[in-house]
Amino acid sequence: MTAPEFSRPVSIDTISEAGKAMTVEADEAERTALARRFGLASIGLLEAKVAVSRRNGAPFAEGNVVAELTQNCVVTGDPLPVRVEEPFAIRFLPEESVEADTDEIELQAEEIDTVFYEGGSIDVGEAVAETMALSLDPFPRGPRADEALREAGVIGEEEAGPFSALKALKDRMQGEG
């Protein structure tokens, strides 16, 4: 398996219940690689303040991700500056705990995110990168998107409703009469 672009491993043996605070920040090469992976125009900043501890015997990380990046409008391709400030709380469980239990794991809505790990460490950097990516709008639209869609002949939802065909027929009939 290839190592993630923004890897910040923390050995399980060093994580205590008292926990430790850390700051992780992606350098330019890491930001460029992450932008490529997530389909972003660029990432100018990616950092997080993280507290890593043990809760109920499992590694746990919580903190806040801050990112400044550029997405492209899905309609026009125009660059859209985006600032992300996203809190997170992640419980890490060993991969073998999933393999040993063939039943599905059900989490309640109020439960925290769970990430599975292999080996003797968790990857805080990858958790931060994924948190950033999950907080992004998957279909970002810029201020010129609606105009560009109209010019291309794409109708809006309100025009595509069940009565739009009847309205078009009525308008045509009134024009002929």
C-alpha positions in Angstrom: 0.0 0.0 0.0 1.3 3.5 -0.9 1.8 5.9 2.0 -0.6 8.9 2.0 0.6 12.2 0.7 0.3 13.8 4.1 1.3 11.1 6.6 1.8 12.0 10.2 1.9 8.6 12.0 1.5 8.4 15.8 2.6 5.2 17.4 -0.2 3.5 19.4 2.4 2.8 22.2 2.9 6.5 22.8 -0.8 7.4 23.2 -2.0 7.7 26.8 -5.3 8.6 28.4 -3.8 11.9 29.4 -3.2 12.6 25.7 -0.9 15.0 23.9 -1.5 18.0 21.8 0.1 18.4 18.4 -0.1 20.6 15.3 0.2 19.1 11.9 0.8 21.2 8.8 1.1 20.1 5.2 4.1 21.4 3.3 4.0 22.6 -0.4 4.7 19.3 -1.9 2.1 17.6 0.3 -0.5 20.2 -0.5 0.1 19.9 -4.3 -0.3 16.1 -4.1 -3.4 16.3 -2.0 -4.9 18.9 -4.4 -4.3 16.4 -7.2 -5.9 13.5 -5.3 -9.0 15.5 -4.3 -9.4 17.2 -7.7 -8.7 20.7 -6.3 -7.1 23.6 -8.2 -4.8 24.2 -5.3 -4.4 24.1 -1.5 -2.6 27.1 0.0 -2.9 26.0 3.6 -3.7 22.8 5.5 -3.1 22.6 9.2 -4.8 21.2 12.3 -4.5 21.4 16.0 -5.1 17.9 17.3 -5.4 16.3 20.7 -4.5 12.6 20.6 -5.5 10.4 23.6 -7.0 7.0 24.5 -10.7 6.7 25.3 -12.1 3.3 26.4 -8.8 1.8 25.3 -9.0 3.1 21.7 -6.9 5.8 20.1 -8.9 9.0 19.7 -8.1 12.3 17.9 -10.1 15.5 18.1 -9.3 19.0 16.9 -9.9 21.5 14.2 -8.8 21.5 10.5 -8.1 24.8 8.8 -7.5 25.0 5.1 -7.4 27.6 2.4 -7.9 26.2 -1.1 -9.3 26.7 -4.5 -12.0 24.6 -6.1 -13.2 25.0 -9.7 -16.8 25.8 -10.5 -18.3 22.6 -12.0 -20.1 24.6 -14.6 -17.7 27.3 -15.7 -14.4 26.1 -14.4 -13.9 29.5 -12.6 -11.6 29.3 -9.6 -13.5 29.5 -6.3 -11.5 30.4 -3.1 -12.7 28.3 -0.1 -11.8 28.5 3.5 -12.4 25.4 5.6 -12.7 25.4 9.4 -13.9 22.0 10.4 -13.9 20.4 13.9 -13.5 16.6 14.1 -13.5 13.7 16.5 -12.2 10.4 15.3 -12.0 7.0 17.1 -9.4 4.6 15.6 -10.0 0.9 15.7 -7.6 -1.9 14.5 -8.5 -3.3 11.1 -8.6 -6.9 12.6 -11.5 -5.9 14.8 -13.6 -5.6 11.6 -12.2 -8.8 10.0 -12.9 -10.8 13.2 -16.5 -9.6 13.3 -18.4 -10.4 10.2 -21.5 -8.5 11.3 -21.9 -4.9 10.1 -20.9 -2.2 12.5 -23.8 0.1 13.2 -23.1 3.6 14.5 -25.7 5.9 15.9 -25.9 9.5 14.5 -24.4 10.9 17.7 -21.4 8.6 17.6 -18.1 9.9 16.4 -16.3 9.0 13.1 -14.4 5.7 13.1 -11.2 5.1 11.1 -9.6 1.7 10.9 -5.8 1.3 11.1 -3.3 -1.4 10.5 -0.1 -2.0 12.3 1.2 -0.1 15.3 0.3 3.5 14.5 -2.6 5.8 13.5 -2.2 8.4 10.8 -3.3 11.8 12.0 -2.2 13.5 8.8 -4.4 11.3 6.6 -7.3 11.8 9.1 -6.9 15.6 8.7 -6.7 15.4 4.9 -9.9 13.3 4.7 -11.7 15.6 7.1 -10.8 18.6 4.9 -12.0 16.7 1.7 -15.3 15.6 3.3 -16.1 19.2 4.3 -15.9 20.4 0.7 -18.9 21.1 -1.6 -18.8 18.2 -4.1 -20.4 20.4 -6.8 -19.2 23.9 -6.2 -20.9 26.6 -8.3 -19.6 30.1 -8.9 -21.6 33.3 -9.4 -21.6 32.8 -13.2 -22.9 29.2 -13.1 -26.6 30.0 -13.6 -26.0 32.4 -16.4 -23.7 29.9 -18.2 -26.3 27.1 -17.8 -29.1 29.3 -19.3 -26.8 30.2 -22.2 -26.1 26.5 -22.8 -29.9 25.8 -22.9 -30.0 24.0 -19.6 -33.3 24.6 -17.8 -33.7 25.0 -14.1 -35.6 22.8 -11.7 -38.5 25.2 -11.6 -38.8 25.0 -15.4 -38.5 21.2 -15.5 -41.4 20.5 -13.1 -44.4 18.4 -14.1 -46.4 21.4 -15.4 -43.7 22.9 -17.5 -44.7 20.9 -20.6 -48.3 22.0 -20.2 -47.2 25.6 -19.8 -45.1 25.4 -23.0 -48.1 23.9 -24.9 -50.4 26.6 -23.6 -47.9 29.4 -24.5 -47.6 27.9 -28.0 -51.4 27.6 -28.5 -51.9 31.2 -27.3 -49.2 32.3 -29.8 -51.0 30.5 -32.7 -54.5 32.0 -31.8 
